[in-house]
């Protein structure tokens, strides 16, 4: 998956992640997180993420290489081109 393909998928699916902390069903939250991880791993299977915030606050998305210096370029590639 290319950078553009990842962000296009995210643009069409970001509402579920924006309201992640308002979803009461733990299984549904887990499903969304698994879906995000799957798409991220289609871009690069060595990247990881954190997503969340306090209730009623803007969500924060962190993409990380998990400390693996070899994958920093993939993180930089991805975070340089997010949608508006």
C-alpha positions in Angstrom: 0.0 0.0 0.0 1.3 3.4 -0.9 1.3 6.5 1.4 -1.5 8.0 -0.7 -3.6 4.8 -0.5 -3.2 4.7 3.3 -4.3 8.3 3.7 -7.2 7.9 1.3 -8.4 4.9 3.3 -8.0 7.0 6.5 -9.9 10.0 5.1 -12.8 7.7 4.4 -12.7 5.9 7.7 -11.5 8.5 10.2 -14.8 9.2 11.9 -14.7 5.9 13.8 -11.2 6.8 15.1 -12.1 10.4 15.9 -14.9 9.1 18.3 -13.0 6.1 19.5 -13.1 7.1 23.1 -16.9 7.5 22.9 -17.5 3.9 21.8 -18.8 2.0 24.8 -18.4 -1.5 23.3 -14.8 -2.7 24.0 -15.1 -5.3 21.1 -16.0 -2.5 18.6 -13.1 -0.4 19.8 -10.8 -3.3 19.4 -12.1 -4.1 16.0 -11.4 -0.5 14.9 -7.9 -0.6 16.3 -7.2 -3.9 14.6 -8.5 -2.5 11.3 -6.2 0.5 11.7 -3.2 -1.7 12.5 -4.0 -3.9 9.5 -4.0 -0.9 7.1 -0.9 0.5 8.7 0.9 -2.8 8.3 -0.2 -2.9 4.6 1.9 0.2 4.3 4.8 -1.1 6.4 4.5 -4.1 8.7 7.1 -2.8 11.1 5.2 0.4 12.1 3.1 0.9 15.2 0.7 3.5 16.4 -1.0 5.1 19.4 -4.3 6.8 19.2 -6.4 8.5 21.8 -7.1 11.5 24.0 -9.2 12.5 26.9 -12.9 12.3 26.5 -14.4 15.2 24.4 -10.9 16.2 23.3 -9.2 16.1 19.9 -7.7 12.7 19.1 -4.0 12.3 18.7 -2.4 9.8 16.3 1.2 8.8 16.8 3.0 6.7 14.2 6.1 5.1 15.5 8.9 2.8 14.3 9.0 1.1 17.7 12.6 2.2 18.2 13.8 0.5 15.0 16.0 3.1 13.3 15.7 1.2 10.0 12.0 2.1 9.8 12.3 5.9 10.7 12.2 6.7 6.9 8.8 4.9 6.6 7.4 6.9 9.5 8.7 10.1 8.0 7.3 9.2 4.6 3.9 8.6 6.1 3.7 11.6 8.4 4.8 14.1 5.8 1.6 13.5 3.7 -1.4 13.3 6.0 -4.7 14.6 4.8 -5.9 18.1 5.9 
